[in-house]
Each structure stands twice: as structure tokens, then as C-alpha cells.
Amino acid sequence: MPRILIVEDDPAVRDVVEHALSREGIWTLAVGDGEEALERLGASEEDFDLVVLDVMLPGMDGVSVCREIRSGDAGSDVPILMLTARDDETSVVVGLEVGADDYVTKPFSPRELVSRVRAHLRRRQLDAKGASAQQQKLEFPGLEVDLLRRQVSVAGTPVELTAKEFEVLTLLAGHPGRVYSREQIMRHLWDGDFYGEARAADVHVQHIRKKIEPDPKSPRYVQTVRGMGYRFADL
């Protein structure tokens, strides 16, 4: 049974999330602040498959919690789905920058939330099974993508990508020269269950470029096709 940590201080919203996920046969644990969330994630006896994280929390806000999950003592690649106000675009962008995988804007429908969660859980299950033995690596001049180990190296030096950044890169690099629209990229990330803003694809691409491109302002690998989307250069 999947295990999900809910971090939400509003009892009404927390109840909606818990009820929606429980109806789907998903085990949930809800906490009301970031400090307790980090304690739960750091506990060796507890293992979560996904975190639903509110941006506006008392004390440590959701963005800070997300940053700590990714880089602190509780360092983890667990998928993070952020809950944010509809007009809080800044938090969405910052959340994605520090390692969040997805976001849902309030008010949201329980059906949308469950669909997003299911997409992440399916993706995590596929990742756990490993990549196909027929193609274990994608190799290009100065760049190597190890599909089995989910590792990326630039000129022989490992670089760290978030789970979603890795998926975007492997989608593009797996089909050099093919153009993908922002909508296609986002649907790929959520297994077709995508309801949010397609511009989130731009944030992922910007982060990938900063990490793998010799000159992010003049990309060698991940190129923009104006008015259409992105493609990986046919090197």
C-alpha cells in the first residue's frame, strides 16, 4: 500500500486530502507543520512514497521544507506535490527550483489531486524496476545519461538532477531531433494526467541547462524551437 505524508496546517484542507487519498486505498499520515514533517521523513522506521506539501505553513514554510528535504539531513528524492494559492505564482516557480516535482492550486478538486498522486506513484514504480536492459545509457559528446543508475555526467563529472529533470532530459535525449511541445513534456511527466500550467516545462528545462550545458545561454544539447517547444540536438 502506498504511503503518503500530508503536510497541511488547515484542518479542512487536510481532511479533504486525507479522505480523497484514503478512498483510493492509500495510507496517509498528516502533520501540521514543516518541522514535524522533516522529523517524520528522517525517521528510519518510516518510508514515504510521496509528500503532499502546503506552501503556506506556520514557522518553516513549504518552500523551505522542500529545500530541506532535497538537500538537508533528511535528503530524499521522494516526489513532492505542493499545494499553493491560485495567485501565488512566485511560490510555484521557487518550489520547482528547489526540487518540488509538481503543484496543485487551491481550490482543487479531489479528483485532480488523486490523479496527480497516482501519476507520481506509477512513475516511481516504473523507476524502481529500472530501465530496459536493451538501452542502459544515452551517450553524446561530453554528456552521458545512465538510465539504470539514473545518473548524468558532463565531461566525466557527475551532476545532480531532480527526478523530474532527469525524466525530461531522458525524454528529449532519447529522441534526438524530435520536437516536444511543453504540453507533451508535461503529459509525459504525469503519464497523461496533467492539469497544471505547461510553463512548468520551461522551469525544468532552465534547470537542466544550468546543470549540463557548457553555456546555458547558448544551449548545445537542449534547444528551443520557437513557437513549438524543445528538442535535443541531433549530435
N, C-alpha and C positions, 0 to 999 in steps of 0.2 A: 504494500500500500504506500503511495507517495506521501511524503511528509513535508508540510509547508509551514514556514514561520511567518506569521502576520504581525507587522509592527504598525500599529494604528492606535492613537490616543482617543479618538472619537468612538464611544461605545456603540452608537448607532451604525456607523460605517463598519466597525469591527464585526458586529453581529451579522450584517449583510454578507460580508466576505466569508465569514466562518460558515454561515448557513449555505451559501451557494456552493462552496467547495465540499462541505460535508455531504451534501446531496449527491455529489459525484463520486463518493467513496474515497475522498481524500482526507487523510488525517491532518489536523491543524493544531497549532499552538499559537495563541495570541498574547502579545505583550504590548504595553502602552508607551514605552519609551526606548530610545536607542541604546542606552546603557545596558538594559536588561537583554535586549536583542543580541548585543555583542557577547554578553556572558553566555547566552544560550548557544550561540554559534561556536564559541570557543570551548564549550563543554565536550570532552572526548566521548561521553556516552550518548551524545545526541548528534544525529546526522540528518540534515535537511536537503530536500531536492529542489527547493525554490524558496525565495523570500519575497513576500509582498510588503513593500516598504512605503509608508506615507512620507511625503516631503516635509510637511509641517508637523514637527514633533516638539514636545516640551524639552528644554535642555538641549541636547545634541540633535540637530535637525537631520532630516533624512539624507541629504547630500553628504553630510559629514559621516553618517553611519555607513553609507555606501562606500565612501573613500576608505574608511577603516576596514571594512570587510575585505576589500580588494588588496590593501597594502599593509594592514596592521598585523597584530599578533594573531588575529582570527583569520588571516589571509585565506581567501577561498575563491573558487571560480563558480560558486553556486549561482544560478540565474537569479537576477534581481529585477522584479517588476515594480516600478514606482507608481504611486498614486499622487496626482498633482491637480491643483486647481486649473480650471479651463484657461484662465488668463495668465497663468504663470509659466510663460514660455522659457524664461531665463533658467528656471529650475530644471526644466526638461533638458535643455542643452547641457547645463553643468552636470546634471545627473548622468547623462550619456558619456560625458567626457571623463568622469571619474570611475566609470565601469558599469553603470546600470545597463541592462540588456533591453529594456522595454519600458513603456509607461502607459498608464490609462488615466484619462482626465475625468475628474468629478464634475457633475454626477455621471456615473457609469451604469450600464445595465449589467446585472449579474451574468447574463448570457455572454456578454463580451468578455468579461473578466475570466470566466471559466474557459472560454475559447482560447484566450491568450495563454492561460496557465497550461492547458492541455498541449498547446503547440510547443511550449518550452519543455514540458516533460517528455514529449515524444522525441524531441531533438536530443535531449540528454540521454535517453535510452539508446538512440542510434549511435551517439558518440561513444557510449560505454562499450558498444560492440566492436568499435574500431573501424578503420577504413578497409576498403576492399583489398585483398591480397594482390589483385592484378595491378594496382597502381598505388604504391605506397608513398611516392614522392613526386612533387612537381618541381622541376629544376629549370632555372633560367639563368642567364649570365648575371652573376652577382647575387642571385636570390634562390633560396631553397625552401620549399614548403613540405614538411614531413607530415603526411596525413595520419599515419599511425600514432605518432607521438604528439601530434598537434603542436608542432614546433616550427618556428620560422627563423631562418638565418639569413643575414645580409652580409655578404663578403666574408662568410665563415663565422660571423658573430651573432649569437642568438639574440632575438628581440622578443619582447613580450607583447602579445596581442590579447585583447579580451576574447571571450568565446564568440561573441557576435562579429567582431572584427575578423577573426580567423575564418568564420563562415562566409563572410562577404568576400574576403580575399580568395578563398578556395573556389567559390562560385565563379568569380571572374577569371582567375588564373587557370581554372580547369577547362576554359573555353576561350583561349586567346583570340582576339579579333572580333568576338561576338559582342554586340552592344546590348546592355541590360538597362531598362528604364529603372527609375527609382522605385516605382511600384512593383516591378518584377523582383528587385532585390529584397524589398521588404516582405513580399509574399513568400519568397524563398526562406527568409529567416523564421517566419511564423507558420511554415507549412501551409500557406494559402489562407490562414486565418488572420488577416491583417485589417485593422480598423483605424489605425492612427494616421499621423502625418507622414507622407512619403519623404519629406525633407530630412527625416531622421537618417535616411541613407547617406545624405551629404555629410552628416557628422561622422558616421562610421568611416567614410572614405577619407575625410580630412585626417582622422586619427591614423588610419593605415598609412597614408602618405608621409606623415611626420615620422613614422617608425621605420619605413622601408625604403623611401625614396632618397637618393643622393641629394636631390634638390626638390623639395615638396612643391615649390612654386612652378617648376617645370618638370612634371612627373614623367619618369621613364617607363614605369610599369602600369599604374592605374591612371588611365587617361579619360578626360571628359570629352564627350561627344555632344556638342552644343545643341540644346533643344531636344535631346534624345535620352541621354543618361551617361553610363560609364562602360568602358571596355578595358580589358587587359591587353597591353601591346603584344602583337604577334612577333616576338623576338626570335 
